[in-house]
Amino acid sequence: ANARKTAWKIALKMASEKPFFGMGIRCSQTKTFEYGADFENMAIHNTYLQFAADSGWLAMFWYIAMLGSAILL
């Protein structure tokens, strides 16, 4: 559980550092060790935070908006 919380904190930090474009699609996993993860290529284990770290906050909000509109329709 602590490793998962650490991964979430790392994802928040990554997304906050690059809020518009993120680290690059599927690139955040390769950089988690640089941000303090216990081992290399650590997965975020949260779809929304992974999306935010990879593509930025704006892309994550668009993703949530698309999911919400699909549920409403």
N, C-alpha and C positions, 0 to 999 in steps of 0.2 A: 504494500500500500504506500509506503514511503517513496519508493522508486517512481510510482505513478504520479504522486504529488510533485515530486521533483521534476518529472517530465512536463507536467502541466505548467509549472513555474517557468521552465525553460521556454516553452511554447509562447507563453504570455510575453516574456522578455523579447523573444525573436520578433513576434508580431508588433510589439511596440517600437522596436528599433527600425523596422521597415514596414510601416503601416499601409503603404499603397501597393507595393508589389511583392512583399514577403521575401523569403529566401530563395524562391524558385520552386517550381513544382517538383515534389519529392526530394528536395534538397535539404530540408530541415533535419531529416534523420541523420544525414552525414555530418552535420555541424553540432549535434547535441553534446558530444564529448567536449567540444571547445567551450560550451556554456555551462559545464559542471555536471554532466551526466556521469553515472558510475561506469559505463562502458560505451564503446563506439556503436554507432548506428542504432541508438535507442529510439524506439517508436514512441509517439506521443500518447497513444491509446485513448484519444478523444477526437472524434471526427471533426468537430467544430474548431477545436484548438489546432489540430493538424492543418486544417484548411487555412486558418488564420496565419499560422507560421509559414506555410508554403506560399500563400498567395496574397496575404495582407488582410487587414480588417475589412476593407471595402468589399473584397471578393467574398469574405465570409458572410457579411451581411446580405449580399446579393444571393448567396447560396441559401441562406435561411429564408429570404423572401420568396425564392422559387419553391422551396419545400412548402412554405406556408400557403402559397397560391395554389399549389397542386392539391393540398389537403382541402382547401376551401371550395375548389371547383369540382 
